[in-house]
Amino acid sequence: MEKGRKILVCVTGSIAAYKACELVRAFVRDGCEVRVAMTPAACEFVTPLTFQTLSRNPVAVEQFAPPAAWKPEHVSLADWADFVLVAPASANTIAKMRHGLADNLVTATLLAARAPVAVAPAMNDGMWENPATRENLAALRARGVVVFEPEEGDLACGTRGKGRMAEPETILAGVRALLRDRS
């Protein structure tokens, strides 16, 4: 991957948030500058301090926290990024993205973003198969959002099915290819 790329990783509320830690580490190893934005629900699974340590940058969580610069945080993050990855992307955040809702820092940033966006869904298999989720993803794909399909396997809820967030190596390879194609 081209060194110096600015990658914004948006982490949403899912047990798969731990996989986002590996993604952040891999992007940093690739020479990218990485910033992380988290939903409040994501903070229930992995702490902002973990992502701050791995990214070597402050982590944005609060939509109405005083900005470090004159520009509101969600706007400055959106303007800063060369690429935005939502990983894990919960069914809730996917629905909000589809409808243009901006009720937390992550969704507000996504609404303001002009950079390419990709999502790595992670959810229960029933949620993944729900027609609402399928329609939401189809609408996002039609808008140019790249979807890294979830995998089938054992799910945190105790069932087995499709809904596991793709492995970090798979997502990383996909992001590298997308950025290479856009160079």
N, C-alpha and C positions, 0 to 999 in steps of 0.2 A: 504494500500500500504506500502511496506517496506520503512521505514524511511531512508533518506540519498540517495535515488535514484536521479540521475542527469538527469533532463528532460530539453531538449532544445525545446522551443516553437518557431516555425518560423511563423511569421505573414505576410501575403501577402495582396495586395491591394483589399479590399472588405469591404463593409459596415458591414459585419459580424465580422470585427475586434473587435468590442466592446464585442463580446462573448468570445474572447480570454482572455480578462481581467478576466472574471470569472474563466476560466480554470487555469490561472496562480495563482489566489488566492486559488483555491481548491488544486492545487498541493502543494503549500506552506503550507496550513493547514494540508495536509497529511504528512508533514515532508520531502518533497522532496526539493532538491536544484534545483532552476529553473533559467535558463538563457533564454533570449529572443533575437532573431534576427529578424529584420524587413526589408522588402523591402522598397525602397523609396516611393512606392505607398501606402504602409500600413501606413506610417507616415502622409498621407493626411487624414486618418480616425481616428487614435488614436495616441497620441504623445508618443515618447520614454519615456518621464518622467513618464507617467502613468504606463508603464510596469516596469520601474526602481523602482518606489515606491512599486508596488505590488510584484515584485520578490525579492526586496532588493539586486539587482545586477545591474551592468551596462548593458545597452542595446546596441547591435551591429547593426549598420545600414550601415555604409560606408565600402565598400569593400576595399578601399585603405587607410583607416585611419591608422595612425601609430599604430602598435600593442602594447599592454601593456607589452607583453613579447617578447622574441625573435622570436616566431613562428607566422606566419600570422594568423589573427583572424579567418578566415574560417577553417583553419586546427586545431587550438587549440579548437574551439567550437566543431568540428566534433569528435576530439579525446576525449574530455571531456564527451560527452553525453553518458548516458546509453540507452536513448530512445529519438527519435526525432519525434515531432508532428508538422505538418504543418496545422495550423488552424487560420484563414480560408485558404484554398488552392484555389486560383483563377484558372480559366481555363488557363490563361497565364503561371502561375508557373507549373501547371500540365504538360502542353505541354513542357516546358523547362526541367522538370525532365525526362520526357520520352525520350527526345533527348539528354540528358547529357549536356545541355547548362549551362554555369556558368558565367552569365553576371551581377550578383549582389551578395552581400554577402550571401543571403539566398541560392541561387541556387549553388553557389560555395561550401558552407558548406554541402549542401545535396549531392553533387557529391563526397565530401571527406568522408562522414559519413560511418562508419562501423556498427553503432548501428542500431537496428530495427527502421524503419520509418513508420509512419502512416500519412494519409492525411484526412482532413475533408473539402471536397469540398463545395464551396459556390459561386453561380453564378445564372444568369438569367436562366429560364427554357429552353429557346431556346439554350443557350450555353450548358446546361447540356445534352440536347437531341442530340446535334450535333454529327454526326458520328466521327468527329475528336476527340472530348472529350471522347467519348465511347472507341475508339481505344487507346487513350493515357492511360486511366485508366486500360484497359485490359492489356496493356504492363506493367504498373507499378505493377499490381496485380501479373502478371507472374514472376516478379522480387522479389516478397515477400513483397511489400508495402501493408500495411493494409489500406483499405478505409472505413471510417465511412460515410456511405451513407447520402446524404442530405435528408431533409424532404420536404414534400409537404406543401404548405401554401401560405400566402401572401408574395410576394417578394417586395423588396425595389423599384423595377422599376415600380410597380403598377400593375403587373400581378399576377396571382395565378398559382402555379404549383410546380414542384419539383425543388429544387435548394437551399432552405434555409439550411444553415449549421446546422447540428445536434445540439441539445441543449447541453450545457456544461455538464449537468449531464449524458447524454447518452455517450458522448465522455469520460468523466472521468471514468465511469464504464467500458467502453471498454479498456481503457489504464490500469486500475487496473487489469483486467482479463488477458490482454496480458503480463503484467509484472509478475503476479502471475504464469502464465504458463511457463515463462522463468526463474523462480527462481530455 
